[in-house]
Amino acid sequence: MSATLPTPPSCGTVLIAGAGPVGAACALLLARGGWPVADLHLVDARPAAAGRDSRAIALNHGSRVLLESAGAWPADATPITTIHVSQRGRLGRTVIDRLDHGVPALGYVVAYDRLMQALDAALDAAGVQVRHGVPARPLATSAGILLAELGTERVPADVFIAAEGGAFGEQDARRRRFDYGQSAIVATVQASDAPAGWAYERFTAHGPIALLPQQTPQGPRHCLVWCGLPLDGARRQAMEPQAFAAELHQQFGDRVGRFTLAGPRAVFPLGLNTHDTLVEGRVVRIGNAAQTLHPVAGQGLNLGLRDAACLAQELLLQGAGLAALHRFADRRRLDRGLTTRLTDWMARSFATPFAPMQHLLGGALGLLDFTPGARAMLSRHLMVGQR
Ligand SMILES: Cc1cc2nc3c(=O)[nH]c(=O)nc-3n(C[C@H](O)[C@H](O)[C@H](O)COP(=O)(O)OP(=O)(O)OC[C@H]3O[C@@H](n4cnc5c(N)ncnc54)[C@H](O)[C@@H]3O)c2cc1C
């Protein structure tokens, strides 16, 4: 990106609130594209010493290309070669293989922590300083300059990038909000008989169970994202490890053998929470600050990284003005709309207790298995999105 873009006509001051993966990627792409680092402020409310979360994230091929080009790809990402999708208690299933798409991997599993280490190191190398323990929010705009609160200071900025993300359970309600009545337990598990590189998504009546392959210093493991009723989530989080593994086996079936719990469990409430508009005055939203999705298709961060790349590109082309922000919002409409609708549809339809609908969806999975064109279209969107 940095090699091809011209120097922006007039830069201006950019303030990024939130140094999670999306805000950090946006700052990095700006700095590597030639934005003066003295005019780039990246702050995070979290103190530097605070632990991050244990989440592992599936990143698609497009995100890998983006992060690699920015020098922030974690070396120990685990490739996903095959994805197996099935429905509990029904026959339909489909298998998506990297060879059908001519790519080295369908996606990669990366620990949130490791991704942040790679981004922090790349920011450091690019001369961008992250100020931790500094919450930011926009205040008023006058004469085309926005005033923002940065911890105890008030500073002017030409553009305020809201990248404060967060999970569904901790966010204020936005224009479109839907509570799926589900929570996700995230944990690391060991499966006795899992083929290397295979990821699994198994739909149950109360939510999907995803198993993502993860190479760790202790050997092969899987990151489990087990969605279900919040009451079950709380109960499963408190269960003895052996009972937890047995219940998981009973829900997931025999496909990968027996499970052993290999790490702590964390619970996340799940919902859809999106803004209709990405730009308000000189404030622009990206990542989870713009849209928070159900993790069913593993799309939240992939979509957020595409927001970050598109915004950085427009700012580098046009400078920190309203033209860049509006062009960014226009360019993101299609991808956001499609990804949000697809994710929402999957989260709602597959978690239905209504038997005829379950049969229909089982049939749809089976049909997908015999329809390479449709499978390729769906896979392409999940692998790279719309740019
Ligand atoms: C269980 C689960 C599994 C998931 N799996 C996947 C997956 O497989 N693939 C995928 O693509 N996505 C996945 N996601 C979604 C993904 O985690 C998010 O989309 C992603 O973390 C969003 O990144 P972000 O930088 O926008 O926000 P965050 O990761 O939430 O980071 C925001 C940062 O902003 C800081 N902040 C907050 N408020 C302020 C403020 N006022 N001022 C300054 N800083 C502030 C926070 O401290 C934080 O560091 C999953 C989500 C969940 C819950």
The ligand as an ORCA input file, in Angstrom:
! r2SCAN-3c Opt
* xyz 0 1
  C     -16.516    -15.176     20.987
  C     -16.070    -14.341     19.818
  C     -15.410    -14.931     18.751
  C     -15.021    -14.172     17.640
  N     -14.418    -14.781     16.591
  C     -14.086    -14.066     15.490
  C     -13.479    -14.696     14.370
  O     -13.241    -15.904     14.369
  N     -13.177    -13.928     13.284
  C     -13.434    -12.580     13.254
  O     -13.131    -11.932     12.232
  N     -13.996    -11.957     14.312
  C     -14.329    -12.662     15.417
  N     -14.884    -12.032     16.500
  C     -15.080    -10.562     16.450
  C     -13.787     -9.804     16.821
  O     -13.303    -10.210     18.070
  C     -14.061     -8.308     16.825
  O     -14.711     -7.955     15.630
  C     -12.773     -7.494     16.967
  O     -12.141     -7.752     18.194
  C     -13.081     -6.013     16.828
  O     -11.884     -5.282     16.923
  P     -11.928     -3.753     17.328
  O     -10.505     -3.266     17.296
  O     -12.954     -3.045     16.533
  O     -12.482     -3.740     18.830
  P     -11.850     -4.358     20.155
  O     -11.135     -5.611     19.862
  O     -12.969     -4.409     21.139
  O     -10.785     -3.252     20.630
  C     -11.236     -1.957     21.009
  C     -10.164     -1.243     21.831
  O     -10.645      0.073     22.149
  C     -10.358      0.388     23.509
  N     -11.337      1.405     23.964
  C     -12.621      1.219     24.361
  N     -13.204      2.415     24.638
  C     -12.269      3.371     24.394
  C     -12.262      4.801     24.485
  N     -13.350      5.502     24.842
  N     -11.117      5.451     24.185
  C     -10.000      4.777     23.795
  N      -9.959      3.425     23.713
  C     -11.070      2.736     23.989
  C     -10.448     -0.951     24.215
  O      -9.675     -0.931     25.394
  C      -9.873     -1.915     23.157
  O      -8.476     -2.082     23.295
  C     -15.288    -12.770     17.623
  C     -15.935    -12.169     18.693
  C     -16.334    -12.945     19.783
  C     -17.041    -12.274     20.935
*
